[in-house]
Amino acid sequence: MNIRKILIVEDAALLHRLYDLLLYAYKRAGTKLAFARNGREALDTLAQAPDVDLILLDVNMPVMSGLEFLEHRRRHGVFERIPVIIVTTEGKEEDTVRGLEAGAAAYLKKPFEAADLHHIIGRVFAPADAAAPPRAAAGSADEQAPNAGTQPTR
């Protein structure tokens, strides 16, 4: 699968720039990035341009949280084909379980390294050809990224 567009749902503008840098390899390969500041903006963005292949979703946001976004998506049956990776500071096991039960494909705890993000995107899309960024940031595909996965690290 070729990742054509990633929607990043994050209320911190500084993190928008960070994602822009972290996803540079994807951008060089033609992936477009779109940004929303909360779950409501994400729904509006998706309604106008549903050509998104992946959503990176923060949990703690104003207006509509990441979990509220996932619940809305499931309740209304909209945009469910798009995988969601929760990227948040919430790292307790119950937070992870809540996110996965709400429909997220994976969970990544902040702070993280670029390799962690690339690894988890690869896991979500494996065994598709998007399993690694066009040029992997570090390590082999067989290595487990320390913060990546569906379980928080302790």
C-alpha positions in Angstrom: 0.0 0.0 0.0 1.3 3.4 -0.9 0.6 6.0 1.8 -0.7 8.9 -0.2 -2.0 11.1 2.7 -1.6 11.2 6.5 -4.0 13.2 8.7 -2.3 14.4 11.9 -4.8 15.3 14.6 -2.8 17.3 17.2 -3.7 20.5 19.0 0.0 21.6 19.6 1.2 23.6 16.6 4.8 23.0 17.5 4.2 19.2 17.1 2.8 19.9 13.6 6.3 21.0 12.6 7.9 18.1 14.4 5.7 15.6 12.5 6.6 17.4 9.3 10.3 16.6 10.1 9.7 13.1 11.4 7.7 12.1 8.3 10.2 13.6 5.8 11.0 10.3 4.2 7.3 9.7 3.5 6.9 13.2 2.1 9.9 12.7 -0.3 8.1 9.6 -1.5 5.0 11.7 -2.3 3.0 11.4 0.9 1.0 14.5 1.7 0.4 15.6 5.3 -2.8 17.3 6.5 -3.3 18.7 10.0 -6.3 19.1 12.3 -6.3 20.7 15.8 -8.9 18.4 17.3 -11.3 15.6 16.6 -14.1 17.9 15.2 -11.6 19.5 12.7 -10.5 16.0 11.8 -14.1 14.9 11.0 -14.6 18.1 8.9 -11.3 17.5 7.0 -12.2 13.9 6.3 -15.7 14.9 5.1 -14.2 17.3 2.6 -11.2 15.1 1.5 -11.6 11.5 2.5 -8.5 10.4 0.6 -6.6 9.8 3.8 -4.6 6.5 4.3 -3.6 7.0 7.9 -4.6 9.1 10.9 -2.1 10.0 13.7 -4.3 11.0 16.7 -3.6 12.7 19.9 -5.9 12.0 22.8 -6.0 15.2 24.9 -7.4 17.9 22.7 -10.0 20.7 23.1 -13.5 20.5 21.4 -13.3 16.8 20.6 -10.7 14.5 22.2 -9.1 11.6 20.3 -11.2 9.0 22.1 -14.4 11.0 21.3 -13.3 11.1 17.7 -12.8 7.3 17.7 -16.2 6.8 19.4 -17.9 9.1 16.9 -16.3 7.2 14.0 -17.5 3.9 15.3 -21.0 5.0 16.3 -21.6 6.6 12.9 -19.7 4.1 10.8 -17.6 6.8 9.1 -14.0 6.6 8.0 -13.5 3.2 9.7 -11.4 1.9 6.8 -8.6 4.4 7.8 -6.2 3.0 10.4 -5.6 5.2 13.4 -2.4 5.3 15.5 -2.9 7.0 18.8 0.1 9.2 19.7 -0.2 10.6 23.2 1.4 11.2 26.5 -1.2 9.0 28.1 0.8 5.8 28.8 -1.1 3.8 31.5 -2.2 0.3 30.5 -5.8 1.3 30.9 -5.3 4.2 28.5 -3.9 1.9 25.9 -6.7 -0.6 26.3 -9.3 2.2 26.0 -7.7 3.5 22.8 -7.5 0.1 21.2 -11.0 -0.9 22.2 -12.2 2.4 20.7 -10.8 1.4 17.3 -7.2 2.4 17.2 -4.9 0.1 15.3 -1.9 1.0 17.5 -0.7 3.2 20.3 2.5 5.2 20.6 3.5 7.0 23.7 5.2 10.4 23.6 8.0 11.1 23.6 9.2 8.9 20.8 11.9 8.7 18.2 11.4 8.9 14.5 12.3 5.2 14.2 9.5 4.4 16.7 7.0 6.2 14.5 8.2 4.6 11.3 8.2 1.1 13.0 4.6 1.4 14.2 3.4 2.7 10.8 5.1 -0.3 9.2 3.4 -2.6 11.7 0.0 -1.1 10.9 0.5 -1.5 7.1 2.5 -4.8 7.1 3.0 -6.7 4.9 2.1 -3.9 2.5 4.9 -2.1 0.7 4.5 0.9 3.1 5.9 -1.2 5.9 9.0 1.0 6.1 9.6 4.6 5.1 11.2 4.9 1.8 14.5 5.0 3.6 14.3 3.7 7.2 15.5 6.1 9.8 17.4 3.5 11.9 17.6 -0.2 12.7 16.2 -3.2 10.8 12.6 -4.0 10.3 13.0 -7.0 12.7 14.0 -4.7 15.6 11.3 -3.8 18.1 11.1 -0.1 18.6 11.3 0.7 22.3 8.2 2.9 22.6 6.2 1.4 19.7 3.4 -1.1 20.0 0.1 -1.7 21.6 1.5 -2.0 25.2 3.1 0.9 27.1 6.7 0.4 28.2 7.4 0.5 31.9 
